[in-house]
């Protein structure tokens, strides 16, 4: 019986020894380290976002000032042109005929003026001669009055013809300009962005000047942003801005808001205001009528230490002290006041209070 008791006691002793050893191992495991994050350097900005359209900074519609058939079109869309370059020609025959007619009318009036001038001079001399004779009592008063009347008529006719000559000169000058305007020249240097007329088309410039093509200087692009009624109060000329376009990846173009259109533009059920600024387009990556997403910078901190807003006590609410929970050497968190800079929807810039090596609680509301 005694041996059997010893046999039963041995397993129980071994189990107790194993449990004791396991307990020692468990008590020796270190507690789990708390979850922390470290601040990262980045650009943080508070912005107003708007959709926008890109337009050439300088764009000209080139139209026809005279009617006629478009006989020659010398450029194509995408061509680079210089100021004064010949772009197209309208059939000049009608304009040339009108110039000949105007010049002939002017020449006929000049001949009539010569005749009328001689007649006026003759009438003046006759009147003066009769007046001298009348002073000596040789010429009758009736003859003198008739000579004076003939002189006045001749001089008046000369005045009328001289006025008609000025009209004829204006008509001849207009005809000359119309003939010159059959040659369509580039008013500015740029790129042909659109051709709206075709060779052989008859153009009617009686009431309006029909547009033949558009030329744009694409070396600079004007961004036209649509600012909502709520956002237009938050931006002002001089503020920095940047924008991106679809397909350009992370590339962005920077500028400064130049002006805000004073009058609202209706758009269905809403209204918006146009904001403008110009950016260089040296590599030609930007094209006319591209869509863009523009960000007007209200506040910005560049290259600052940044943390998620969730790590900030009170999440930056007004009246709450700005502080973050910093892990201490004893493994506990302590609230540390910080001075903040700009913030966006996710991050806030920390200007003072912590260093890059600080370990911060990622969610302030979980710190006890």
Residue pairs with C-beta under 8 A, 6 or more apart in sequence:
31 331
33 331
34 327
34 331
34 333
34 361
35 361
35 362
36 327
36 359
36 360
36 361
36 362
37 307
37 308
37 311
37 359
37 360
37 361
37 362
38 356
38 357
38 358
38 359
38 360
39 305
39 306
39 307
39 350
39 354
39 356
39 358
39 360
40 305
40 306
41 303
41 304
41 305
41 306
41 356
42 303
42 304
42 306
42 347
43 300
43 301
43 302
43 303
43 304
44 300
44 301
44 304
44 306
44 341
44 342
44 343
44 344
44 347
44 348
44 349
45 295
45 297
45 298
45 299
45 300
45 301
45 342
45 344
46 297
46 298
46 299
46 300
46 342
46 343
46 344
47 295
47 296
47 297
47 298
47 344
48 227
48 231
48 234
48 235
48 295
48 296
48 298
49 293
49 294
49 295
49 296
50 225
50 226
50 227
50 228
50 231
50 275
50 293
50 294
50 296
51 225
51 226
51 291
51 292
51 293
51 294
52 223
52 224
52 225
52 226
52 243
52 291
52 292
52 293
52 294
53 223
53 224
53 289
53 290
53 291
53 292
54 221
54 222
54 223
54 224
54 245
54 286
54 287
54 288
54 289
54 290
54 291
54 292
55 221
55 222
55 223
55 224
55 288
55 289
56 190
56 193
56 216
56 217
56 218
56 220
56 221
56 222
56 288
57 217
57 219
57 220
57 221
57 222
57 278
58 188
58 190
58 216
58 217
58 220
59 190
59 193
59 214
59 215
59 216
59 217
59 288
60 187
60 188
60 190
60 214
60 215
60 216
61 211
61 213
61 214
62 87
62 184
62 186
62 187
62 211
62 212
62 213
62 214
62 215
63 205
63 209
63 210
63 211
63 212
64 70
64 90
64 181
64 184
64 197
64 203
64 205
64 209
64 210
64 212
65 178
65 181
65 205
65 209
66 90
66 95
66 178
66 181
66 182
66 205
67 90
67 94
67 202
67 203
67 204
67 205
67 206
68 90
68 91
68 92
68 94
68 95
68 182
68 202
68 203
69 90
69 91
69 200
69 201
69 202
69 203
70 88
70 89
70 90
70 197
70 198
70 199
70 200
70 201
70 202
70 203
70 212
71 89
71 90
71 91
71 199
71 200
72 88
72 89
72 199
73 87
73 88
73 195
73 197
73 198
73 199
73 212
74 86
74 87
74 88
74 89
75 81
75 87
75 88
75 192
75 195
75 213
76 192
76 195
77 192
77 193
77 194
77 195
78 191
78 192
79 191
79 192
80 190
80 191
81 87
81 186
81 189
81 190
81 191
81 192
81 215
82 186
82 189
83 186
83 187
83 188
83 189
84 185
84 186
85 185
85 186
86 183
86 184
86 185
87 184
87 185
87 186
87 192
87 212
87 213
88 184
88 197
88 212
88 213
89 182
89 183
89 184
90 181
90 182
90 183
90 184
90 203
91 182
92 179
92 182
92 183
95 175
95 178
95 179
95 181
95 182
96 179
98 175
98 178
98 179
99 172
99 175
99 176
99 178
99 179
101 175
102 168
102 171
102 172
102 174
102 175
103 172
103 175
105 168
105 171
105 172
106 165
106 168
106 169
106 171
106 172
109 161
109 164
109 165
109 168
110 165
112 161
113 158
113 161
113 162
113 165
116 154
116 157
116 158
116 161
117 158
119 154
119 157
119 158
120 151
120 154
120 155
120 157
120 158
122 154
123 147
123 150
123 151
123 153
123 154
123 155
124 151
124 154
124 155
126 147
126 150
126 151
127 144
127 147
127 148
127 150
127 151
130 139
130 143
130 144
130 147
131 139
131 144
131 147
133 139
134 140
134 141
134 143
134 144
184 212
186 215
187 215
188 215
188 217
189 217
190 215
190 216
190 217
190 218
191 215
191 216
191 217
191 218
192 213
192 214
192 215
193 214
193 215
193 216
193 218
193 288
194 213
194 214
195 212
195 213
196 211
196 212
196 213
196 214
197 203
197 210
197 211
197 212
197 213
203 210
203 212
204 210
216 288
218 281
218 284
218 286
218 287
218 288
219 280
219 281
219 282
220 278
220 279
220 280
220 281
221 278
221 279
221 281
221 286
221 288
222 276
222 277
222 278
223 243
223 255
223 276
223 277
223 278
223 279
223 292
223 294
224 274
224 275
224 276
225 274
225 275
225 276
225 294
225 296
226 265
226 267
226 272
226 273
226 274
227 235
227 260
227 272
227 273
227 274
227 275
228 270
228 272
229 264
229 270
229 271
229 272
229 273
231 296
232 260
232 272
232 273
232 275
234 296
234 298
235 257
235 260
235 275
235 296
235 298
236 257
236 260
237 256
237 257
237 258
237 259
237 260
238 256
238 257
239 256
239 257
239 296
239 297
239 298
240 254
240 255
240 256
240 257
240 296
240 297
240 300
241 254
241 255
241 256
241 257
241 277
241 294
241 295
241 296
241 297
242 252
242 253
242 254
242 255
242 294
242 295
242 297
243 252
243 253
243 292
243 293
243 294
243 295
244 250
244 251
244 252
244 253
244 292
244 293
245 286
245 290
245 291
245 292
245 293
246 290
246 291
248 285
251 285
253 279
253 286
254 279
255 277
255 278
255 279
256 277
257 275
257 276
257 277
257 296
258 276
258 277
258 278
259 275
259 276
260 273
260 274
260 275
260 276
261 273
261 274
261 275
261 276
262 273
263 273
264 271
264 272
264 273
265 271
265 272
265 273
265 274
275 296
279 286
299 341
299 342
299 343
300 342
301 341
301 342
301 349
301 351
304 341
304 342
304 349
304 350
304 351
305 349
305 350
305 351
305 354
305 355
305 356
306 347
306 348
306 349
306 350
307 324
307 347
307 348
307 350
307 360
308 346
308 347
308 348
308 362
309 315
309 316
309 343
309 346
309 347
309 348
310 362
310 363
310 364
310 365
311 324
311 325
311 360
311 361
311 362
311 363
311 364
312 322
312 323
312 324
312 338
312 340
312 348
312 364
313 320
313 321
313 322
313 323
313 324
313 325
313 335
313 364
314 320
314 321
314 322
314 364
315 364
316 322
316 340
316 343
316 348
321 337
322 337
322 338
322 339
322 340
323 335
323 336
323 337
323 338
324 335
324 336
324 338
324 350
324 353
324 354
324 358
324 360
324 361
324 364
325 333
325 334
325 335
325 336
325 360
325 361
325 364
325 367
326 333
326 334
326 335
326 336
326 354
326 358
326 359
326 360
327 333
327 358
327 359
327 360
327 361
328 334
333 361
333 367
335 367
336 353
336 354
336 358
337 353
338 350
338 351
338 352
338 353
338 354
339 350
339 351
339 352
339 353
340 348
340 349
340 350
340 351
341 348
341 349
341 350
341 351
342 348
342 349
343 349
354 360
361 367
